[in-house]
Amino acid sequence: MKKNNNHLIGLTVLAVVVLHILAKSSLFTPFWSRALATGAILIAVSAVAYLALGRGANVSILSGSQRELDSRSQQVTSVNLLGGTKLFLSQGDGKVVVDASFINILGGGDIFLPAGWRVEDHSLKLLAGITDKRQTHVAGPAPTVRITGFMLLGGLTIRELPQTAVSMAS
């Protein structure tokens, strides 16, 4: 991680802690205490989104996003907080491995795969799940999507790539 990001993390943690302490103190009326607590939460969420975007991640907070990946893309990161992401992967040969990392908190995602792709799940799920709704499942050498990350009260659905998208890609 870059040195500038370390300063950002330190300042963010300091700001959140100070705002939280002020919100819990008896110096302010209940309205201002709630306003300070809300400010602390907004600063923390904004910092996480900024750091995730700095790494090229899709960030969806109370919204959705859509991303198309070709077979040369080797890694994708998606952060969903009360939001969702749709990933569309194109054709690939048997040597392609795509690492898809998800952080889904009360959010979810869809991965659309062409026929013949294999899925490996290495994610941590808490009251969440991954559902594979494809008709055929592949074993052996095939293009692979490796799913990692953390899901809390959210999930991920794996679907077949619509035929119109396959014809447009070729």
Short mmCIF file of the C-alpha atoms (twelve columns), coordinates in Angstrom:
data_MODEL
# 
_entry.id   MODEL 
# 
loop_
_atom_site.group_PDB 
_atom_site.id 
_atom_site.type_symbol 
_atom_site.label_atom_id 
_atom_site.label_alt_id 
_atom_site.label_comp_id 
_atom_site.label_asym_id 
_atom_site.label_seq_id 
_atom_site.Cartn_x 
_atom_site.Cartn_y 
_atom_site.Cartn_z 
_atom_site.pdbx_PDB_model_num 
ATOM 1   C CA . MET A 1   0.000   0.000   0.000   1 
ATOM 2   C CA . LYS A 2   1.274   3.464   -0.812  1 
ATOM 3   C CA . LYS A 3   2.544   5.732   1.926   1 
ATOM 4   C CA . ASN A 4   -0.108  8.361   1.129   1 
ATOM 5   C CA . ASN A 5   -2.829  5.775   1.689   1 
ATOM 6   C CA . ASN A 6   -1.344  4.977   5.093   1 
ATOM 7   C CA . HIS A 7   -1.708  8.647   6.052   1 
ATOM 8   C CA . LEU A 8   -5.272  8.621   4.744   1 
ATOM 9   C CA . ILE A 9   -6.104  5.553   6.804   1 
ATOM 10  C CA . GLY A 10  -4.569  7.090   9.930   1 
ATOM 11  C CA . LEU A 11  -6.422  10.385  9.509   1 
ATOM 12  C CA . THR A 12  -9.664  8.605   8.747   1 
ATOM 13  C CA . VAL A 13  -9.420  6.399   11.828  1 
ATOM 14  C CA . LEU A 14  -8.566  9.437   13.955  1 
ATOM 15  C CA . ALA A 15  -11.508 11.442  12.568  1 
ATOM 16  C CA . VAL A 16  -13.957 8.572   13.060  1 
ATOM 17  C CA . VAL A 17  -12.784 7.942   16.635  1 
ATOM 18  C CA . VAL A 18  -12.948 11.637  17.565  1 
ATOM 19  C CA . LEU A 19  -16.428 12.025  16.056  1 
ATOM 20  C CA . HIS A 20  -17.611 8.864   17.808  1 
ATOM 21  C CA . ILE A 21  -16.267 10.044  21.191  1 
ATOM 22  C CA . LEU A 22  -17.879 13.451  20.728  1 
ATOM 23  C CA . ALA A 23  -21.170 11.816  19.731  1 
ATOM 24  C CA . LYS A 24  -21.170 9.707   22.919  1 
ATOM 25  C CA . SER A 25  -20.300 12.600  25.189  1 
ATOM 26  C CA . SER A 26  -22.913 14.645  27.006  1 
ATOM 27  C CA . LEU A 27  -21.629 17.903  25.506  1 
ATOM 28  C CA . PHE A 28  -24.192 17.942  22.717  1 
ATOM 29  C CA . THR A 29  -27.933 17.620  22.344  1 
ATOM 30  C CA . PRO A 30  -29.265 14.313  21.010  1 
ATOM 31  C CA . PHE A 31  -29.676 15.834  17.534  1 
ATOM 32  C CA . TRP A 32  -26.015 16.862  17.303  1 
ATOM 33  C CA . SER A 33  -24.880 13.548  18.780  1 
ATOM 34  C CA . ARG A 34  -26.718 11.685  16.024  1 
ATOM 35  C CA . ALA A 35  -25.319 14.097  13.427  1 
ATOM 36  C CA . LEU A 36  -21.755 13.451  14.633  1 
ATOM 37  C CA . ALA A 37  -22.288 9.668   14.646  1 
ATOM 38  C CA . THR A 38  -23.692 9.833   11.107  1 
ATOM 39  C CA . GLY A 39  -20.701 11.919  10.035  1 
ATOM 40  C CA . ALA A 40  -18.341 9.294   11.433  1 
ATOM 41  C CA . ILE A 41  -20.098 6.569   9.456   1 
ATOM 42  C CA . LEU A 42  -20.049 8.622   6.246   1 
ATOM 43  C CA . ILE A 43  -16.327 9.344   6.616   1 
ATOM 44  C CA . ALA A 44  -15.553 5.652   7.202   1 
ATOM 45  C CA . VAL A 45  -17.622 4.485   4.202   1 
ATOM 46  C CA . SER A 46  -16.120 7.190   1.978   1 
ATOM 47  C CA . ALA A 47  -12.581 6.191   2.937   1 
ATOM 48  C CA . VAL A 48  -13.260 2.518   2.196   1 
ATOM 49  C CA . ALA A 49  -14.751 3.453   -1.182  1 
ATOM 50  C CA . TYR A 50  -11.779 5.705   -1.988  1 
ATOM 51  C CA . LEU A 51  -9.261  2.982   -1.142  1 
ATOM 52  C CA . ALA A 52  -11.192 0.386   -3.136  1 
ATOM 53  C CA . LEU A 53  -11.447 2.696   -6.161  1 
ATOM 54  C CA . GLY A 54  -7.713  3.329   -5.933  1 
ATOM 55  C CA . ARG A 55  -7.206  -0.363  -6.573  1 
ATOM 56  C CA . GLY A 56  -9.457  -0.332  -9.632  1 
ATOM 57  C CA . ALA A 57  -12.456 -1.879  -7.900  1 
ATOM 58  C CA . ASN A 58  -16.114 -1.468  -8.738  1 
ATOM 59  C CA . VAL A 59  -17.761 0.237   -5.772  1 
ATOM 60  C CA . SER A 60  -21.556 0.242   -5.456  1 
ATOM 61  C CA . ILE A 61  -23.039 1.953   -2.424  1 
ATOM 62  C CA . LEU A 62  -26.845 2.115   -2.623  1 
ATOM 63  C CA . SER A 63  -26.484 1.681   -6.386  1 
ATOM 64  C CA . GLY A 64  -25.485 -0.750  -9.090  1 
ATOM 65  C CA . SER A 65  -22.707 -1.144  -11.614 1 
ATOM 66  C CA . GLN A 66  -21.996 -3.207  -14.678 1 
ATOM 67  C CA . ARG A 67  -18.623 -4.291  -16.088 1 
ATOM 68  C CA . GLU A 68  -17.598 -6.286  -19.128 1 
ATOM 69  C CA . LEU A 69  -14.392 -8.300  -18.946 1 
ATOM 70  C CA . ASP A 70  -12.547 -9.938  -21.797 1 
ATOM 71  C CA . SER A 71  -10.424 -13.065 -21.446 1 
ATOM 72  C CA . ARG A 72  -7.274  -10.944 -20.973 1 
ATOM 73  C CA . SER A 73  -8.619  -9.463  -17.706 1 
ATOM 74  C CA . GLN A 74  -7.099  -11.495 -14.916 1 
ATOM 75  C CA . GLN A 75  -8.536  -9.801  -11.827 1 
ATOM 76  C CA . VAL A 76  -11.622 -7.843  -10.811 1 
ATOM 77  C CA . THR A 77  -12.653 -6.484  -7.409  1 
ATOM 78  C CA . SER A 78  -16.169 -5.465  -6.475  1 
ATOM 79  C CA . VAL A 79  -17.351 -3.771  -3.259  1 
ATOM 80  C CA . ASN A 80  -21.137 -3.738  -2.813  1 
ATOM 81  C CA . LEU A 81  -22.776 -2.045  0.164   1 
ATOM 82  C CA . LEU A 82  -26.554 -2.142  -0.291  1 
ATOM 83  C CA . GLY A 83  -25.807 -2.305  -4.014  1 
ATOM 84  C CA . GLY A 84  -24.922 -4.735  -6.745  1 
ATOM 85  C CA . THR A 85  -22.570 -5.489  -9.614  1 
ATOM 86  C CA . LYS A 86  -23.076 -7.376  -12.859 1 
ATOM 87  C CA . LEU A 87  -19.943 -8.859  -14.437 1 
ATOM 88  C CA . PHE A 88  -19.996 -10.138 -18.016 1 
ATOM 89  C CA . LEU A 89  -17.089 -12.379 -19.082 1 
ATOM 90  C CA . SER A 90  -16.292 -13.153 -22.696 1 
ATOM 91  C CA . GLN A 91  -14.877 -16.302 -24.285 1 
ATOM 92  C CA . GLY A 92  -11.514 -17.640 -23.144 1 
ATOM 93  C CA . ASP A 93  -9.261  -20.634 -23.664 1 
ATOM 94  C CA . GLY A 94  -8.580  -23.361 -21.098 1 
ATOM 95  C CA . LYS A 95  -5.636  -21.502 -19.537 1 
ATOM 96  C CA . VAL A 96  -7.545  -18.378 -18.485 1 
ATOM 97  C CA . VAL A 97  -8.058  -17.893 -14.740 1 
ATOM 98  C CA . VAL A 98  -10.019 -14.830 -13.644 1 
ATOM 99  C CA . ASP A 99  -9.838  -13.876 -9.963  1 
ATOM 100 C CA . ALA A 100 -13.089 -12.194 -8.902  1 
ATOM 101 C CA . SER A 101 -12.937 -10.734 -5.410  1 
ATOM 102 C CA . PHE A 102 -16.185 -9.576  -3.792  1 
ATOM 103 C CA . ILE A 103 -17.049 -7.709  -0.623  1 
ATOM 104 C CA . ASN A 104 -20.848 -7.880  -0.436  1 
ATOM 105 C CA . ILE A 105 -22.494 -6.389  2.633   1 
ATOM 106 C CA . LEU A 106 -26.276 -6.361  2.223   1 
ATOM 107 C CA . GLY A 107 -25.514 -6.372  -1.490  1 
ATOM 108 C CA . GLY A 108 -24.963 -8.842  -4.241  1 
ATOM 109 C CA . GLY A 109 -23.768 -9.530  -7.690  1 
ATOM 110 C CA . ASP A 110 -24.251 -11.521 -10.865 1 
ATOM 111 C CA . ILE A 111 -21.526 -13.135 -12.949 1 
ATOM 112 C CA . PHE A 112 -22.522 -13.961 -16.529 1 
ATOM 113 C CA . LEU A 113 -20.315 -16.674 -18.050 1 
ATOM 114 C CA . PRO A 114 -20.190 -18.198 -21.549 1 
ATOM 115 C CA . ALA A 115 -20.703 -21.950 -21.835 1 
ATOM 116 C CA . GLY A 116 -17.738 -24.042 -20.784 1 
ATOM 117 C CA . TRP A 117 -16.435 -21.984 -17.864 1 
ATOM 118 C CA . ARG A 118 -15.620 -23.531 -14.502 1 
ATOM 119 C CA . VAL A 119 -16.231 -21.803 -11.129 1 
ATOM 120 C CA . GLU A 120 -14.155 -22.176 -7.960  1 
ATOM 121 C CA . ASP A 121 -15.544 -20.681 -4.736  1 
ATOM 122 C CA . HIS A 122 -13.032 -19.639 -2.052  1 
ATOM 123 C CA . SER A 123 -15.148 -16.956 -0.377  1 
ATOM 124 C CA . LEU A 124 -16.218 -16.497 3.237   1 
ATOM 125 C CA . LYS A 125 -19.986 -16.235 3.597   1 
ATOM 126 C CA . LEU A 126 -22.015 -15.246 6.656   1 
ATOM 127 C CA . LEU A 127 -25.784 -15.459 6.116   1 
ATOM 128 C CA . ALA A 128 -25.033 -15.277 2.399   1 
ATOM 129 C CA . GLY A 129 -24.601 -17.636 -0.502  1 
ATOM 130 C CA . ILE A 130 -23.528 -18.304 -4.051  1 
ATOM 131 C CA . THR A 131 -26.034 -19.793 -6.481  1 
ATOM 132 C CA . ASP A 132 -25.043 -21.343 -9.800  1 
ATOM 133 C CA . LYS A 133 -28.040 -21.191 -12.165 1 
ATOM 134 C CA . ARG A 134 -26.260 -22.447 -15.292 1 
ATOM 135 C CA . GLN A 135 -27.579 -25.518 -17.058 1 
ATOM 136 C CA . THR A 136 -24.202 -27.227 -17.544 1 
ATOM 137 C CA . HIS A 137 -21.248 -27.454 -15.199 1 
ATOM 138 C CA . VAL A 138 -17.702 -28.105 -16.382 1 
ATOM 139 C CA . ALA A 139 -15.005 -30.227 -14.795 1 
ATOM 140 C CA . GLY A 140 -11.432 -30.530 -15.971 1 
ATOM 141 C CA . PRO A 141 -9.400  -28.047 -17.995 1 
ATOM 142 C CA . ALA A 142 -11.533 -25.033 -18.863 1 
ATOM 143 C CA . PRO A 143 -11.470 -21.266 -18.397 1 
ATOM 144 C CA . THR A 144 -11.922 -20.683 -14.661 1 
ATOM 145 C CA . VAL A 145 -13.395 -17.993 -12.437 1 
ATOM 146 C CA . ARG A 146 -11.989 -18.071 -8.902  1 
ATOM 147 C CA . ILE A 147 -14.330 -16.284 -6.464  1 
ATOM 148 C CA . THR A 148 -12.825 -14.896 -3.260  1 
ATOM 149 C CA . GLY A 149 -13.885 -12.314 -0.706  1 
ATOM 150 C CA . PHE A 150 -16.442 -11.825 2.024   1 
ATOM 151 C CA . MET A 151 -20.234 -11.807 1.846   1 
ATOM 152 C CA . LEU A 152 -22.510 -10.743 4.699   1 
ATOM 153 C CA . LEU A 153 -26.283 -10.864 4.188   1 
ATOM 154 C CA . GLY A 154 -25.689 -10.781 0.452   1 
ATOM 155 C CA . GLY A 155 -24.743 -13.137 -2.244  1 
ATOM 156 C CA . LEU A 156 -23.712 -13.914 -5.758  1 
ATOM 157 C CA . THR A 157 -25.513 -15.556 -8.656  1 
ATOM 158 C CA . ILE A 158 -23.707 -17.235 -11.525 1 
ATOM 159 C CA . ARG A 159 -25.676 -17.179 -14.766 1 
ATOM 160 C CA . GLU A 160 -25.195 -18.125 -18.383 1 
ATOM 161 C CA . LEU A 161 -24.125 -15.305 -20.671 1 
ATOM 162 C CA . PRO A 162 -27.150 -14.298 -22.781 1 
ATOM 163 C CA . GLN A 163 -26.856 -15.489 -26.369 1 
ATOM 164 C CA . THR A 164 -27.177 -11.922 -27.683 1 
ATOM 165 C CA . ALA A 165 -24.076 -10.924 -25.707 1 
ATOM 166 C CA . VAL A 166 -22.125 -13.925 -27.073 1 
ATOM 167 C CA . SER A 167 -22.972 -13.021 -30.664 1 
ATOM 168 C CA . MET A 168 -22.073 -9.350  -30.075 1 
ATOM 169 C CA . ALA A 169 -18.675 -10.311 -28.588 1 
ATOM 170 C CA . SER A 170 -17.671 -12.392 -31.617 1 
# 
